[in-house]
Amino acid sequence: MIRASSLAALPIVIALAACSDEPAPEPAATQVVDRFEEARIIVNANGLAAASDKGAMVMRFGSPRAEVDAMAESAWGEAGEQSRQEECGAGAMDFTSYGPLQIAYQDDRFAGWFVREGAGVVTSDGIRTGATLEALKTERQVREIDSTLPGEFEYTTGDFGTIRGFAEDGTITALQAGLSCFFR
């Protein structure tokens, strides 16, 4: 008896919702697209991709340096600045920088990325430097890390990976995944 009356009320609830004068909310996908509008590179917990290549394969950690640099150079529109650091915790590393993005290599293989403040790079779930840590906490699981590096945190990405970052005065100043050359 209770079931029948619950089902009978369902069409009335649907009809009332359809008659509302309030505009329907925008779909979530439309709201997220704005986060990618000015992106040249999209990074994630496992690699990176050119933002212009929608649906392109992500250059995953372990990809050959020549392929990753070619993709990044095409996306950025110019050659990156190359450097080398002999003394990293994981061993000697090479880097190529494009604007705020620094791509790390070890043995000519893509090993990690680091993004400083600046435009052109966003994570696959729409997080970028300059966002507030509080805003990130409303969207993702964030864990503050007890480290010698001030403001260090990590968050769980939409695909259940992990991206580390740094915040100062509540603002995200850098993001990082894969190998790095930080001394803690």
N, C-alpha and C positions, 0 to 999 in steps of 0.2 A: 504494500500500500504506500509506504513512504517512497519507494522507488518511482512509482507512477506519478506521484505529485511533483517530485523533483524534476522528472523529465518534462512534465507538462509546463513547468515554469521556465524552462530553458528557452523556448522561442520568444517569450516575453522579454527576457533579459537581453537577448540578441537584438530584438526589434528596438528596444530602448537605446541600446548602444549605437545602433545605426542612425537614430534620429538626433543625435547630439549635434549642437551647433558648433562645437569646438573642432578645429581642424585636426586631422589625423597627424600624429607625430611623424617626422621624417624617418625613413628606414635607417637603421644603424649604419649600413654600408655608405650612405650618402654623407653622414657625419664624419666617418673615418677617412673618406677620400681626400678631404681638405688637408689632412695631416701629411699627405704624400705629394701635394701639389707642386712644391718646389724641390722635391728630392731628385738627385742625380743617381745616388746609390742607396739601396735598401740593404741593411745588415740584419742578420739574425744570429741566434746562438750557435749556428753551425757554419756560417759563411756570409756571403754577400752576393748581390746581383745588381745589374744596371736597372734603374727605375724605368727607363724607356722600353725595356724588353719585357713587357707584361707577359707572364707565363713562361719566361725563359728559365732555364735551369740555374739554380743557385751554384755559384762557385763555392764548393764545400772545402773545409779545411783538408789539406792534403793535395789540393789541385796544384798543377804546375805553375810556377811563378809567371812564366811567359803568358799563359792564358789569362791569369787573373789581372796582371798588369795591362794586357791588351784590352780587356773588357773595361777596366777602370779608366784607362786613358780615353777610350771611345766615349764613355759616359761623361767624363769630366771635360773632354774637349782639348786636352793638352797632356803632355807627358808629365809624370809625377817626379818629385824630387827624391832621389835615392840616397840612402845612408846605411851605415853598418854600426852595430854595437857589439864589441867583442866580449864584454863581460855582462852577460845576462844569466839569471839563475838556471835557465834551461839550456844554456850554451850560447855561442855566438849567433846573432840574428841580423838579418838584413831587413830594411824597411823601404817602402815607397809611400810617399805622402801626396795626397790630393786634397787641397783645401783643408778642412778640419779632420779628414780621414787619414789615418796611418795604417798601412797594411803590413803585417809582420810575416817574414819568411824564415824558414830554417831549412837548410839543405835544398834550396830552390823550390820549396813546397810552401804553400799558403798555410800559415800556422795560427794567425789571429788578427784581430783588428782593434783599433782604438780610435774613438771619435772625441775630439775636443769641441769646444763651443764654436759654432759657425753654422752656416746654411749648407744645404745640399745633401745631408745624410739623415736618414730616419730608420728606426728599427721596423721590422716587418709587422709589428703590432702598433705602429704609430708613435713610438716614444722617441723624443729627440732631446738634445741638450737645450737648456733654457726652460724646460718644463719644470713644474714644481714637484718635489718629492711627494707632497700630499696628494697631488693629482694622480701620480703614478700609483700610490697606495690605494686609491679608490678603484683602480682597474686591475691591479696585479698584486700578487703576494710578494711583499718586500721584506727583506731581512737586513738590518743594520749589522755591519761586521766590526768586531773589535779588532782594530788593526793599527799599525803605526802610521798608516796613511789616513789622514783626516777625511771624514765624511764618506768612507767607503760603505757600499751597500751592494746587495744583489737582489735580483727579482726573477721570478719564474715567468717565462714568456708564454705566449698563447699556445705554442706547440710543446710546452713543458720542458724547454731548455732553460739555461741560466745565463743571464747577462749581468755583469758587474758594472758598477758605476761609482761616481763620486759626486757629492753634493756639498755646496757651500751656502750657508744661510737659507737652506730649504730649496735651493735651485740646483737642478742637475747640471753639472759642469763637464762631465765626461762619461762615456760608456765604453765597455770593453768586453770582448769574448775571445776565447782561445788562449794561446800563449801570449804572455806579455813580458816586458823587461822591467817590471817594478821590483824594487828591493823593499821588503817589509821587515 
